[in-house]
Structure formats: structure tokens, C-alpha cells
């Protein structure tokens, strides 16, 4: 109970705008039960009594689930997401619904009604996004771990910006049931934590096939033996490193990391890949199309706060105009543009074709290399306010994460190697190899 | 006369196709930043030989059973709390769709 109380006290201060709502009553009641079990000499599980945070896009029955939006400001979850339920069943205690970019729309956690989330290391800078509140709470020791959501980098990038671990598992390893849908074909549930071991434990608890998410699959638990890395060849994408967009510091540090890996007898191979603008454009085209469809239910009648108009259509459009943020509107409009007649062939279907090309390239590359390494971001976090001025620059800052999302690959940020970390990726369903290699990198960096 | 109706129809269609109506967002306009992303896609090479990778397709043998699951009492209560209006014990939409 003292651990839960200590974390709640930290969260109450909300110094970095990372908190949307606190779950104090239920958390203290749950902690009391764990204390009673310990007093009675009963055995407790690995996660029992461990306080954690939840990005405010997950359903947890009876809690406000706002997606950091005006539209759902007063929406209460009627049921609990599968991944969260598994953590509850393991005895973990949710403390907080965490601030994020509204509906996951953003890479800075500034696009929210709860105030821009401040970076844990330098509060003048952004926390990254969209799972910014979750990353900051872990970095500031307000939660032991937090559950983020990653569609195009939303766990990995804020983890990098706040110097902690953030893992996007293989698409489908963890059920998406109860995660508010942004772009369903790349949405992933994942842990943010301060150690690889914590990532592993939480990942294992949440993984598994769920009849309520038909894209989920049966997976084996990642074993505790993370020492035995079998990795012989590591690849990296040349064009991620040899361009003008990457900061000199991150470029130099990344290349130095490759040298340290080589020195340990592991082969390092430079690979050709799609240009960053193709990756970013393909990702955003598809994500916008999917979000336009997913968010169409948010009309003030099926869901959300309604603003009455002259007639039903007017009510829909006033509700959506007033209650969606500028970034959400930009993405919904973009999605409807590419899905509309006359444009779908030229843009949407072509983006689907490009996605297939990207996936096919990953399949080929992972015949040659076991792991692909990349920086997490091309540059250090911007100052609060900068990204809102230039949406295109914000989209392009996702250049290193979106490709792996399109491929559905497992990818982990570790807070080493460059100032915003290193991203470790392996082929689909090779989540264990990613964590094993992360352990190895931790030892040599 | 036929031409007039055709023109009128095309005009109506273009009215229907505007993004503010498609998106149900008043005054919505395409964004320059987003259009720049789409321009990249338009000028990218399309691979015509590539077989579609059906990455997320669910097999017919793996479909979940089609069954009605009764919501719990608490779930029903929260759904009612969330819903803007209730009339004679029914949850109601804003107004009957008039047009």
C-alpha cells in the first residue's frame, strides 16, 4: 500500500501534465487487499501490487476514457480492454489514465485538452507522442510501468525522448480489444518501462490470442534467459543515416554504436531501403484513411458530447467541428480525401501497394540479417509549441518508426546508443530476439 | 436539356464529394501539409508484379462464433450514463433522420 500511496502522491502533483485522471480509490482498495494477502502469508504473483499507468485510450470499466479529447471528455468505459484485464488478473494496480495526443494523433503529446506533456528530462521540450504521458510517468518514477499504444511510433519515440524502454510487439501479439482504434492495421499495445526485464514480464502477461481480436495470435512466452543472443548479423538502413535530415550528433553516435557491435564479432551490413518520405507518406495515407473510418462513429449520437444543430446532419458536423482538435480534423479530412471516388486508385490503393512492397522488402532483408538497428528519431525533441506550427515536419520526424509499423514488426527503443535511443527490430514474431539483443547491447554500450 | 440535367447532376455530385460533407466537419478543407504527403504517393513507383501480401487476413476456419453476449448490469448502466438522451426507457438518437 505504501508503494501505491507514494506513486499516487507523485502523480497528484502532475508537474508534467502527464495525468488525465487518477484512480485513487480503486488503487488504494486493491493495494489493501494485497497487503492483507501478504499479512496472511499467502503467495503473491510477480505483478501483484505493482502500480502502473494506462494511456487514456484504453477501456477500463467505470473510468473516464477521454482519448485526451473534448468529444469524449465525459465518456466512461463500459468494459475493460483485454490487455488491461490480463494485468488486473495478475494483480497489477492501475493508478492513472495518462495524457496523450488526442486519439493518438500526434508525435509530441501537445494535441490534447489536458495541456502539452512536458519532457521528463527537460520540461521545455515535448515529451514525444502520442504516448507522452505514459513515457513521462515511467521516467519520473510515478508508475513502475505504463501501457502505451503504438500505431506509427507512439511508444518508441516518447520512450526515446524520455530515455526509457518502449516496446511495440509484433502486430497481433497483444489483443487490441478495448484499445480505441486509430489505424487498426498497425495499432499495437505495448509496455513502457525502465528495464528490459520489466518489459518482458509485462509483455508475457498481456500476450495471447483473444477471440475478440481476430488479428491476435498464440505466442510463446519470452523466456527469462535473455543472455543467450544468437545474433550473428545486424543490418542498418544506409539511407536513414546518410541524409541531411539526421542530426550530426545522432548520426555520429549511431555509427559509433555499430563499431562497438562489430568489435564484438557481429557482422554489420548496410542495407538499401525506401526513402523516408515514401515511408512517412505511405504510413500517413493509410493511417488517415483508417482513422477517418474509425472516428466516423464519434458523432455525438453514437458516442461523444453532442452539440445540437438545426437538424441531424448539422448536429453531426457541429459536434465534430467543435470537439475534434485541428490535428484530428486534418487527419480525418485527409483520410476522406484519399478514400473518395476518383482519388482512391491514385493515392489510397497505391499506398497499399507500397505497403506491400515495404513488407516484401523486410521479408527479403531478414533472410540476410537477424536484427535491424536504427536511431529512434532523426533529431532531439523539439521545444513545446514548435510541432504545432509545422505538421509536415512532425510527420517527417516519424521517419524511422513508421516503416516497421507498416511491416507489423516487433521494435524496441532502448535508452542508449544515441541521445534519443536505439531502435531494435527483428522479423515478425521474433519479439524474444529483440529483447535478447537489447540485453546484449545494454552490456556493451 | 439532357446536357443541363447531366451538368446539374455532376454539380450535385461534386457538392456531395466535398471533404467537409464527407467528414461531417463544418468548413473542412484539405491541408497543404497532408497534400504534400499525397503528392509523394502519386509520384512513387507502383510495383505491378507484386502479389498482394494479405498480412492481416483472418482464415475462414478461424472466425469466432457468432453469438450474442449479454452485457453485465454495470456495463448496461455505464452505457446509459454515456448516452446523451433517454425517452421512455429507450436510448434515442438526436432526431429522426429527416432527409
Contacts between the chains, C-beta under 8 A, distances in Angstrom:
chain1	res1	chain2	res2	distance
A	61	B	74	6.8
A	61	B	75	7.4
A	61	B	78	7.2
A	62	B	74	7.2
A	62	B	78	6.5
A	74	B	82	7.9
A	75	B	82	5.7
A	76	B	78	5.2
A	76	B	81	6.0
A	76	B	82	5.9
A	77	B	78	7.3
A	78	B	71	7.6
A	78	B	74	8.0
A	78	B	75	4.7
A	78	B	78	4.1
A	78	B	79	5.0
A	78	B	82	7.1
A	79	B	75	5.7
A	171	B	55	7.8
A	171	B	56	7.3
A	172	B	56	7.5
A	185	B	55	7.9
A	185	B	56	5.9
A	211	B	64	4.5
A	212	B	64	7.6
A	214	B	58	4.4
A	214	B	62	7.1
A	214	B	63	7.2
A	214	B	64	6.6
A	215	B	56	5.2
A	215	B	58	6.9
A	277	B	40	5.1
A	278	B	40	6.3
A	278	B	44	5.7
A	280	B	37	6.9
A	280	B	40	7.9
A	281	B	37	4.3
A	281	B	38	7.2
A	281	B	40	3.8
A	281	B	41	5.2
A	281	B	44	7.6
A	282	B	41	6.8
A	284	B	34	7.4
A	284	B	37	5.1
A	285	B	37	6.5
A	285	B	38	6.6
A	285	B	41	5.6
A	288	B	34	7.2
A	292	B	23	6.9
A	296	B	24	7.7
A	299	B	24	6.5
A	300	B	84	7.1
A	300	B	94	7.3
A	301	B	84	7.4
A	301	B	93	4.9
A	301	B	94	5.3
A	303	B	82	7.5
A	305	B	84	7.8
A	306	B	84	4.9
A	306	B	94	6.6
A	308	B	94	7.1
A	311	B	95	6.7
A	311	B	98	5.8
A	311	B	99	7.4
A	312	B	93	7.4
A	312	B	94	5.3
A	312	B	95	5.2
A	312	B	96	7.8
A	312	B	97	5.5
A	312	B	98	6.8
A	313	B	24	7.4
A	313	B	99	7.5
A	315	B	94	4.8
A	315	B	95	7.5
A	316	B	24	4.5
A	317	B	20	7.5
A	317	B	24	4.6
A	317	B	25	6.1
A	317	B	26	4.8
A	318	B	26	6.4
A	320	B	23	7.3
A	320	B	24	5.1
A	320	B	25	5.1
A	320	B	26	8.0
A	321	B	25	5.1
A	321	B	26	4.1
A	321	B	27	7.0
A	321	B	28	7.7
A	324	B	25	6.9
A	329	B	23	7.5
A	329	B	25	5.5
A	329	B	28	6.1
A	330	B	31	4.9
A	330	B	33	7.4
A	330	B	34	6.1
A	331	B	34	7.7
A	332	B	23	5.0
A	332	B	25	6.6
A	332	B	28	7.9
A	333	B	19	4.9
A	333	B	20	7.9
A	333	B	23	5.1
A	333	B	25	6.6
A	333	B	28	4.8
A	333	B	29	7.3
A	333	B	30	6.2
A	333	B	31	6.9
A	333	B	34	7.5
A	334	B	30	7.3
A	334	B	31	6.7
A	334	B	34	4.1
A	334	B	37	7.8
A	334	B	38	7.7
A	336	B	19	5.3
A	336	B	22	4.0
A	336	B	23	4.8
A	337	B	19	5.7
A	337	B	30	5.7
A	337	B	34	7.5
A	337	B	38	7.3
A	338	B	38	6.7
A	340	B	17	5.8
A	340	B	19	7.5
A	340	B	22	6.0
A	341	B	17	6.9
A	342	B	17	7.8
A	346	B	41	8.0
A	346	B	42	6.0
A	347	B	38	5.1
A	347	B	41	5.2
A	347	B	42	6.6
A	350	B	41	5.4
A	350	B	42	7.4
A	350	B	44	6.8
A	350	B	46	5.7
A	351	B	41	5.3
A	353	B	46	5.3
A	353	B	47	6.3
A	353	B	50	6.8
A	354	B	41	7.0
A	354	B	44	6.0
A	354	B	46	7.8
A	356	B	47	7.6
A	356	B	50	5.5
A	356	B	52	6.0
A	356	B	53	4.7
A	357	B	47	5.1
A	357	B	50	6.0
A	359	B	53	5.0
A	359	B	55	6.4
A	360	B	50	6.3
A	360	B	53	6.4
A	390	B	33	7.8
A	391	B	31	7.1
A	391	B	33	4.3
A	391	B	34	7.7
A	392	B	33	4.1
A	392	B	36	5.9
A	392	B	37	7.6
A	395	B	33	7.1
A	395	B	37	6.5
A	408	B	55	6.0
A	408	B	56	7.7
